[in-house]
Amino acid sequence: MSSSNQTIAVIGGGITGLAAAHRLALEGRQVRLFEASPRLGGSVCSERAPEGWLIETGPNTILAKTSELDALLARIGLAQRRLMPSPRAKKRFLVRNGQLMPLPMSAFSAIGTRLFSTDLKWRIVREYFTALPRQRPADIPLAQLAREHYGDEFVDYALNPMCAGIYSGNPEKLSARYAFPFIWEAERDHGSIVRGQLAQARARRAAGGPKKSTLLSFPNGLQELPDALAAQLPRSAIETNARVECIARMRAPASDEPRWEVRWTRGAPERIVETEIFSKVLLALPSHALARLCVAPQPMPAAGTEGFYTPLEQLAEIESPPVASLYLGYKREQIAHKLDGFGALVPEVEKLPFLGVLFSSSLYPATAPRGHAALTVMIGGTRQPGLASLPEQQLVDLVSPALEKLLGVRGAPVFQKLTAHEHAIPQYNLGHEKYLALIDDFERTHPGIVIAGNARDGIAVPACLASGETRAESLL
């Protein structure tokens, strides 16, 4: 047993845990970072294939819209390595009636678009000028809120594909208050959702935020972000292949803050058991891992799990559907479409076997070798969870007919790579406040432990980074 009485343990080496450990180290605190897998970064992972393909197996880009994110990138040496999307990626497409149609990118283009009916356009205009602020007594499904403002067509052909692209989720189940708090607050404060979002953007700029949101990556992919954060930590602070099995509260004099004993196993198959003592603990784990975490309110038994319980086991109820990311590389002449955009989202009513497709090599040209094009097809989610577990070639065969119809893709891909995520994105469904209250109660009854991450503070990469930093600061 080693003693690190003033050291803070960060459990979970994904992007949240790395941000937390970096913040603590920046403030002069000793840190130990534990990650159960062989690598750091969690779902943020970039792979370069020998032929020159760059595969993002998790998030494909980051939406930067806060000065705090800009400051973090500067601190870790990535500000000058920001890679902006190609100008060709400005367009967004949506599938309607089996065809790709461009999404309107301005108020003027929205007037003439064939994507939405005249009735929906008038509803949006009327809502902008007439909706009054509304304080709802209770949370409701996101689709219900949007339907009250804009009707069924908006839900089917705007909200549904947007939720698929962000959450891989279902707006009929997602919470209006917690899944999209900016929409909830826009209605509450301004009445009109559009008018409220414009006001929110003005407020961010007035507070010193960027003038507009921008997408970004890095020359070697998003993997540069966790690598840069890890590089800021002493190598001795990082333990990979280290699975934390249990945490127990230590006896301490009444005047002292509680300390926590962490038991973890190193390596496989021999599974060497290690125990360390920490002043505080930050948990940066996904909800299904938090649900399995064993905690003891008293000193740890010598062996076994007697005296332990799993106080966060209800977090296993949070739906985290499987998602498969299918990266497909083609010779450029195999694709008839100009690929002049970011990609295309698929409304559920179109009944296609995927949620959307990113034009990866249009977004960042270095993603594919010269003379080639790369697509990333997102499959599964709450819409079709069973598809995410199919074998790679079966998925290629499944999506190819739709890609041929939508994009004019001819022939088999010259490169393909499947990444399946069993627990991809936690769904902030109606009733999510139950789990937030559980986390709050856990922290009250286990002083010195805080919880950060996408089960609590938002699912996007910037939200996870902010969660790690903010929750770490609460331990200082």
C-alpha positions as CSV (number, residue, x, y, z in Angstrom):
1,M,0.0,0.0,0.0
2,S,1.3,3.4,-0.9
3,S,0.3,6.7,0.8
4,S,-0.5,9.8,-1.2
5,N,-2.4,11.8,1.4
6,Q,-2.5,15.0,-0.6
7,T,-2.8,13.5,-4.0
8,I,-6.1,13.6,-6.0
9,A,-7.2,10.5,-7.9
10,V,-8.9,11.0,-11.3
11,I,-10.6,7.8,-12.3
12,G,-11.3,7.6,-16.1
13,G,-8.8,8.7,-18.7
14,G,-11.3,9.9,-21.3
15,I,-11.4,13.5,-22.4
16,T,-13.2,14.6,-19.2
17,G,-10.7,12.9,-16.9
18,L,-7.7,14.3,-18.8
19,A,-9.1,17.8,-18.6
20,A,-9.6,17.4,-14.9
21,A,-6.2,16.1,-14.3
22,H,-4.7,18.9,-16.4
23,R,-6.5,21.5,-14.4
24,L,-5.4,20.0,-11.1
25,A,-1.8,19.7,-12.2
26,L,-1.9,23.3,-13.4
27,E,-3.0,24.4,-9.9
28,G,0.0,22.6,-8.4
29,R,-1.8,19.5,-7.1
30,Q,-0.4,16.0,-7.3
31,V,-2.6,13.8,-9.5
32,R,-3.0,10.1,-10.3
33,L,-5.0,9.3,-13.4
34,F,-6.4,5.8,-13.8
35,E,-7.7,4.4,-17.1
36,A,-8.9,0.9,-17.5
37,S,-8.1,0.6,-21.3
38,P,-4.6,0.7,-22.9
39,R,-5.0,4.2,-24.3
40,L,-6.2,7.6,-23.2
41,G,-8.9,9.7,-24.8
42,G,-12.0,7.5,-24.5
43,S,-14.2,7.9,-27.5
44,V,-11.9,10.6,-29.0
45,C,-9.6,8.5,-31.2
46,S,-7.9,9.0,-34.6
47,E,-6.2,6.3,-36.6
48,R,-4.0,6.8,-39.6
49,A,-4.0,3.8,-42.0
50,P,-0.9,3.1,-44.0
51,E,-2.5,4.1,-47.3
52,G,-3.1,7.7,-45.9
53,W,-6.7,7.4,-44.7
54,L,-7.4,9.2,-41.4
55,I,-10.2,7.6,-39.5
56,E,-12.0,9.3,-36.6
57,T,-13.6,6.4,-34.7
58,G,-15.5,8.7,-32.4
59,P,-16.3,12.4,-32.8
60,N,-15.3,13.8,-36.2
61,T,-14.9,17.4,-35.3
62,I,-15.4,19.9,-32.4
63,L,-17.8,22.8,-32.4
64,A,-15.9,25.6,-30.7
65,K,-18.1,28.4,-29.3
66,T,-16.5,29.5,-26.0
67,S,-13.5,31.5,-25.0
68,E,-12.8,28.9,-22.3
69,L,-12.1,26.3,-25.0
70,D,-9.9,28.7,-26.9
71,A,-7.9,29.3,-23.7
72,L,-7.5,25.6,-23.0
73,L,-6.2,24.9,-26.5
74,A,-3.7,27.8,-26.1
75,R,-2.5,26.3,-22.7
76,I,-1.8,22.9,-24.2
77,G,-0.1,24.1,-27.3
78,L,-2.9,23.4,-29.8
79,A,-4.0,26.9,-30.7
80,Q,-1.7,27.1,-33.6
81,R,-2.6,23.6,-34.8
82,R,-6.3,24.3,-35.2
83,L,-7.4,22.9,-38.5
84,M,-10.5,24.7,-39.9
85,P,-12.9,22.9,-42.2
86,S,-12.6,23.3,-45.9
87,P,-14.9,26.0,-47.4
88,R,-16.5,23.3,-49.4
89,A,-18.0,21.8,-46.2
90,K,-20.3,24.8,-45.5
91,K,-23.4,23.2,-46.9
92,R,-25.6,20.8,-44.9
93,F,-27.9,18.3,-46.6
94,L,-31.1,16.5,-45.5
95,V,-32.8,13.5,-47.0
96,R,-36.4,14.1,-48.1
97,N,-38.4,12.0,-50.4
98,G,-35.3,9.8,-51.0
99,Q,-33.2,12.8,-52.3
100,L,-30.5,15.0,-50.8
101,M,-31.7,18.5,-50.3
102,P,-29.6,21.4,-49.0
103,L,-30.5,22.9,-45.7
104,P,-31.1,26.7,-45.8
105,M,-28.1,28.4,-44.2
106,S,-29.7,31.9,-44.0
107,A,-33.1,33.6,-43.6
108,F,-33.1,34.5,-47.3
109,S,-32.4,30.9,-48.5
110,A,-35.0,29.6,-46.0
111,I,-37.7,31.5,-47.9
112,G,-36.9,29.8,-51.2
113,T,-36.0,26.3,-50.0
114,R,-38.0,23.4,-51.3
115,L,-37.1,21.4,-48.2
116,F,-39.9,22.8,-46.1
117,S,-43.5,23.5,-47.0
118,T,-45.0,27.0,-47.3
119,D,-47.1,26.3,-44.2
120,L,-44.0,25.5,-42.1
121,K,-42.3,28.6,-43.3
122,W,-45.2,30.8,-42.2
123,R,-45.4,29.0,-38.9
124,I,-41.7,29.9,-38.2
125,V,-42.3,33.5,-39.2
126,R,-45.4,33.8,-37.0
127,E,-43.7,32.2,-34.1
128,Y,-40.8,34.6,-34.3
129,F,-43.1,37.7,-34.0
130,T,-45.9,36.5,-31.8
131,A,-44.6,33.8,-29.3
132,L,-44.6,35.0,-25.7
133,P,-42.2,33.9,-22.9
134,R,-43.5,30.7,-21.2
135,Q,-42.6,29.3,-17.8
136,R,-43.6,25.6,-18.0
137,P,-44.4,23.9,-14.6
138,A,-42.6,20.7,-15.6
139,D,-40.3,19.2,-18.2
140,I,-41.7,17.7,-21.4
141,P,-40.4,15.7,-24.4
142,L,-38.4,17.9,-26.8
143,A,-40.7,16.9,-29.7
144,Q,-43.8,18.1,-27.8
145,L,-42.2,21.5,-27.2
146,A,-41.2,21.8,-30.8
147,R,-44.5,20.6,-32.2
148,E,-46.4,23.2,-30.2
149,H,-44.2,25.9,-31.9
150,Y,-43.9,24.6,-35.4
151,G,-46.0,21.5,-36.0
152,D,-45.3,17.9,-37.2
153,E,-43.4,18.7,-40.3
154,F,-40.7,20.5,-38.3
155,V,-40.4,17.6,-35.9
156,D,-40.1,15.0,-38.7
157,Y,-37.8,16.9,-41.0
158,A,-35.7,19.2,-38.7
159,L,-35.8,18.1,-35.1
160,N,-35.7,14.3,-35.6
161,P,-32.6,14.3,-37.8
162,M,-30.9,16.9,-35.6
163,C,-31.4,14.7,-32.6
164,A,-30.0,11.7,-34.6
165,G,-26.9,13.7,-35.5
166,I,-26.2,15.0,-31.9
167,Y,-27.5,12.3,-29.6
168,S,-28.3,9.4,-32.0
169,G,-31.5,9.8,-30.1
170,N,-35.3,10.2,-30.3
171,P,-36.9,13.7,-29.7
172,E,-40.1,12.0,-28.5
173,K,-38.1,10.7,-25.5
174,L,-35.4,13.3,-25.0
175,S,-36.0,15.9,-22.3
176,A,-36.6,19.5,-23.5
177,R,-35.1,20.9,-20.4
178,Y,-31.9,18.8,-20.1
179,A,-31.1,17.5,-23.6
180,F,-31.4,21.0,-25.2
181,P,-31.4,23.5,-22.4
182,F,-30.8,26.4,-24.8
183,I,-34.1,25.7,-26.5
184,W,-35.9,25.4,-23.1
185,E,-34.3,28.7,-22.0
186,A,-35.1,30.4,-25.3
187,E,-38.8,29.6,-24.9
188,R,-38.8,30.5,-21.2
189,D,-37.1,33.9,-21.6
190,H,-38.2,35.0,-25.1
191,G,-41.2,32.9,-26.2
192,S,-39.8,32.4,-29.7
193,I,-37.2,29.7,-30.0
194,V,-35.4,31.4,-32.9
195,R,-35.6,34.9,-31.3
196,G,-34.3,33.4,-28.1
197,Q,-31.3,31.7,-29.7
198,L,-30.4,34.9,-31.5
199,A,-30.5,36.7,-28.1
200,Q,-28.3,33.9,-26.5
201,A,-25.7,34.4,-29.3
202,R,-25.6,38.1,-28.7
203,A,-25.2,37.5,-24.9
204,R,-22.2,35.1,-25.5
205,R,-20.5,37.7,-27.7
206,A,-21.2,40.5,-25.2
207,A,-19.6,38.2,-22.5
208,G,-16.4,38.0,-24.6
209,G,-17.1,34.7,-26.4
210,P,-16.2,34.1,-30.0
211,K,-18.3,36.0,-32.6
212,K,-19.4,32.8,-34.1
213,S,-19.1,29.1,-33.6
214,T,-16.5,27.3,-35.6
215,L,-15.7,23.7,-36.3
216,L,-12.1,22.5,-35.7
217,S,-9.8,19.5,-35.8
218,F,-6.1,19.1,-36.0
219,P,-3.6,17.8,-38.7
220,N,-3.4,14.4,-37.1
221,G,-7.1,14.3,-36.1
222,L,-8.8,14.9,-32.8
223,Q,-6.5,12.4,-31.1
224,E,-4.1,15.4,-30.8
225,L,-6.4,16.8,-28.1
226,P,-6.1,13.9,-25.5
227,D,-2.4,13.5,-26.4
228,A,-1.7,17.1,-25.7
229,L,-3.5,17.0,-22.4
230,A,-1.7,13.8,-21.3
231,A,1.6,15.4,-22.3
232,Q,1.1,18.1,-19.6
233,L,1.1,15.4,-16.9
234,P,4.1,13.6,-15.4
235,R,4.4,10.2,-16.9
236,S,4.4,8.7,-13.4
237,A,0.9,10.2,-12.8
238,I,-0.7,8.1,-15.5
239,E,-1.8,4.5,-15.1
240,T,-3.3,2.7,-18.1
241,N,-4.6,-0.9,-18.1
242,A,-5.6,0.1,-14.5
243,R,-9.1,-0.9,-13.5
244,V,-10.4,0.7,-10.3
245,E,-12.5,-1.9,-8.5
246,C,-13.5,-0.2,-5.3
247,I,-13.2,2.9,-3.1
248,A,-13.4,3.1,0.6
249,R,-13.5,5.9,3.1
250,M,-10.6,6.0,5.5
251,R,-10.8,6.6,9.2
252,A,-9.3,10.0,10.1
253,P,-9.3,12.3,13.1
254,A,-12.4,14.4,13.4
255,S,-10.5,17.6,12.5
256,D,-9.2,16.1,9.2
257,E,-11.0,15.9,5.9
258,P,-11.9,12.3,4.9
259,R,-9.5,10.4,2.8
260,W,-10.2,7.7,0.3
261,E,-8.6,4.4,-0.3
262,V,-8.6,3.2,-3.9
263,R,-8.1,-0.4,-4.9
264,W,-7.2,-1.1,-8.5
265,T,-5.7,-3.9,-10.6
266,R,-2.8,-3.7,-12.9
267,G,-2.4,-5.7,-16.0
268,A,-3.8,-9.0,-17.2
269,P,-4.1,-11.9,-16.8
270,E,-2.1,-11.8,-13.5
271,R,-4.2,-8.9,-12.2
272,I,-1.8,-7.4,-9.7
273,V,-3.8,-5.6,-6.9
274,E,-2.6,-2.1,-5.8
275,T,-4.0,0.2,-3.2
276,E,-3.4,3.9,-2.8
277,I,-4.8,6.6,-0.5
278,F,-6.0,9.9,-1.8
279,S,-7.2,13.1,-0.3
280,K,-9.9,13.5,-2.9
281,V,-11.3,11.6,-5.9
282,L,-12.8,12.8,-9.2
283,L,-14.9,10.2,-11.1
284,A,-14.8,10.8,-14.9
285,L,-16.6,7.6,-15.9
286,P,-19.6,6.9,-18.2
287,S,-22.9,6.1,-16.5
288,H,-22.7,2.4,-17.0
289,A,-19.3,2.3,-15.3
290,L,-20.4,4.6,-12.5
291,A,-23.3,2.2,-11.9
292,R,-20.9,-0.7,-11.2
293,L,-18.5,1.2,-9.0
294,C,-18.1,-0.4,-5.5
295,V,-17.9,2.0,-2.6
296,A,-17.4,1.3,1.1
297,P,-18.3,3.9,3.8
298,Q,-15.7,2.3,6.1
299,P,-12.1,1.1,5.6
300,M,-11.6,-1.4,2.9
301,P,-11.6,-5.1,3.8
302,A,-8.4,-7.0,3.0
303,A,-10.1,-8.9,0.2
304,G,-13.4,-9.3,-1.5
305,T,-16.2,-6.8,-1.6
306,E,-17.8,-7.4,1.8
307,G,-19.1,-4.1,3.2
308,F,-19.3,-2.5,-0.3
309,Y,-22.3,-1.3,-2.2
310,T,-23.0,0.4,-5.5
311,P,-24.6,3.7,-4.6
312,L,-24.9,4.8,-8.3
313,E,-26.4,1.6,-9.7
314,Q,-29.5,3.5,-10.9
315,L,-27.3,5.2,-13.4
316,A,-27.4,2.0,-15.4
317,E,-31.0,3.0,-16.3
318,I,-29.6,5.8,-18.5
319,E,-30.1,4.7,-22.0
320,S,-26.8,4.7,-23.9
321,P,-27.6,3.0,-27.3
322,P,-24.9,1.4,-29.5
323,V,-23.6,3.3,-32.5
324,A,-21.4,2.1,-35.3
325,S,-19.1,4.4,-37.2
326,L,-18.5,2.9,-40.7
327,Y,-15.6,4.7,-42.5
328,L,-15.7,4.1,-46.3
329,G,-13.0,5.2,-48.8
330,Y,-13.5,5.4,-52.5
331,K,-11.7,6.5,-55.6
332,R,-13.1,10.0,-56.3
333,E,-14.6,8.9,-59.6
334,Q,-16.7,6.3,-57.9
335,I,-18.9,9.0,-56.4
336,A,-21.0,11.2,-58.7
337,H,-22.1,13.7,-56.1
338,K,-20.0,16.8,-55.7
339,L,-19.7,16.1,-51.9
340,D,-19.8,19.9,-51.5
341,G,-20.8,20.0,-47.9
342,F,-20.4,18.7,-44.3
343,G,-22.7,15.7,-44.9
344,A,-26.3,14.6,-44.7
345,L,-28.8,13.7,-41.9
346,V,-31.5,11.2,-42.4
347,P,-35.0,11.7,-40.9
348,E,-36.5,8.6,-39.4
349,V,-39.5,8.8,-41.7
350,E,-37.2,8.2,-44.7
351,K,-36.6,4.7,-43.3
352,L,-32.9,4.3,-44.4
353,P,-30.5,2.0,-42.5
354,F,-28.3,4.8,-41.1
355,L,-28.6,8.1,-39.2
356,G,-26.5,10.2,-41.4
357,V,-23.3,10.3,-43.5
358,L,-20.4,12.7,-43.1
359,F,-18.4,13.8,-46.2
360,S,-15.2,13.4,-44.2
361,S,-12.7,14.2,-47.0
362,S,-14.7,17.4,-47.9
363,L,-14.6,18.5,-44.3
364,Y,-10.9,17.9,-43.9
365,P,-9.2,16.9,-47.2
366,A,-6.2,15.2,-45.5
367,T,-8.7,12.5,-44.3
368,A,-8.3,10.7,-47.7
369,P,-5.3,10.1,-50.0
370,R,-5.1,12.3,-53.1
371,G,-7.7,11.3,-55.7
372,H,-10.0,9.6,-53.2
373,A,-12.9,10.5,-51.0
374,A,-14.0,9.3,-47.6
375,L,-17.5,9.0,-46.1
376,T,-18.3,8.2,-42.5
377,V,-21.7,6.5,-42.1
378,M,-23.3,6.6,-38.6
379,I,-25.5,3.6,-37.8
380,G,-27.7,2.4,-34.9
381,G,-28.6,4.7,-32.0
382,T,-32.0,4.6,-30.4
383,R,-33.5,4.3,-33.9
384,Q,-32.0,1.0,-35.0
385,P,-29.8,-0.3,-32.2
386,G,-29.6,-3.8,-33.6
387,L,-27.8,-2.7,-36.7
388,A,-24.8,-1.4,-34.7
389,S,-23.7,-4.9,-33.8
390,L,-23.7,-6.3,-37.4
391,P,-20.4,-7.5,-38.9
392,E,-18.5,-5.0,-41.0
393,Q,-19.2,-6.4,-44.5
394,Q,-22.8,-6.9,-43.7
395,L,-23.1,-3.2,-42.8
396,V,-21.3,-2.2,-46.0
397,D,-23.7,-4.3,-48.1
398,L,-26.6,-2.8,-46.1
399,V,-25.8,0.9,-46.6
400,S,-24.4,0.7,-50.2
401,P,-27.7,0.8,-52.1
402,A,-28.8,3.9,-50.2
403,L,-25.4,5.6,-50.8
404,E,-25.7,4.7,-54.5
405,K,-29.1,6.4,-54.7
406,L,-28.2,9.5,-52.7
407,L,-24.6,10.1,-53.8
408,G,-24.2,8.1,-56.9
409,V,-21.6,5.8,-55.3
410,R,-20.6,3.0,-57.7
411,G,-18.7,-0.1,-56.8
412,A,-17.2,-1.4,-53.6
413,P,-15.1,0.8,-51.3
414,V,-11.3,0.5,-51.7
415,F,-11.0,1.0,-47.9
416,Q,-13.3,0.3,-45.0
417,K,-13.1,0.4,-41.3
418,L,-15.9,-0.3,-38.7
419,T,-15.9,1.0,-35.1
420,A,-18.7,-0.1,-32.9
421,H,-19.5,1.6,-29.6
422,E,-21.6,-0.5,-27.3
423,H,-22.5,2.4,-25.0
424,A,-22.2,5.5,-27.2
425,I,-24.1,8.6,-26.0
426,P,-26.1,8.9,-22.8
427,Q,-29.6,10.0,-23.6
428,Y,-31.0,12.9,-21.5
429,N,-34.5,11.5,-21.7
430,L,-37.5,12.8,-19.9
431,G,-36.9,12.2,-16.1
432,H,-33.2,12.8,-16.3
433,E,-33.4,15.0,-13.3
434,K,-33.7,11.8,-11.2
435,Y,-30.1,10.8,-12.1
436,L,-28.8,14.3,-11.6
437,A,-30.3,14.3,-8.1
438,L,-28.7,10.9,-7.4
439,I,-25.3,12.3,-8.4
440,D,-25.8,15.3,-6.2
441,D,-26.9,13.1,-3.2
442,F,-23.8,10.8,-3.7
443,E,-21.5,13.8,-3.5
444,R,-23.2,15.1,-0.3
445,T,-22.8,11.7,1.4
446,H,-19.3,11.0,0.1
447,P,-17.4,14.2,0.9
448,G,-14.2,14.6,-1.2
449,I,-15.6,12.7,-4.2
450,V,-17.0,14.6,-7.2
451,I,-18.4,13.3,-10.5
452,A,-17.7,14.8,-13.9
453,G,-18.6,13.8,-17.4
454,N,-21.3,13.3,-20.0
455,A,-23.8,11.7,-17.8
456,R,-24.1,15.0,-16.0
457,D,-22.8,18.1,-17.8
458,G,-23.4,17.6,-21.5
459,I,-22.3,15.1,-24.2
460,A,-20.3,17.2,-26.7
461,V,-16.5,17.3,-26.5
462,P,-16.4,20.9,-25.3
463,A,-19.0,20.1,-22.6
464,C,-16.9,17.2,-21.4
465,L,-13.7,19.3,-21.3
466,A,-15.6,22.0,-19.4
467,S,-17.0,19.4,-17.0
468,G,-13.6,18.1,-16.2
469,E,-12.1,21.5,-15.5
470,T,-15.1,22.9,-13.5
471,R,-15.5,19.8,-11.3
472,A,-11.8,19.6,-10.7
473,E,-11.8,23.3,-9.6
474,S,-14.5,22.3,-7.0
475,L,-11.9,20.1,-5.3
476,L,-9.3,22.8,-4.9
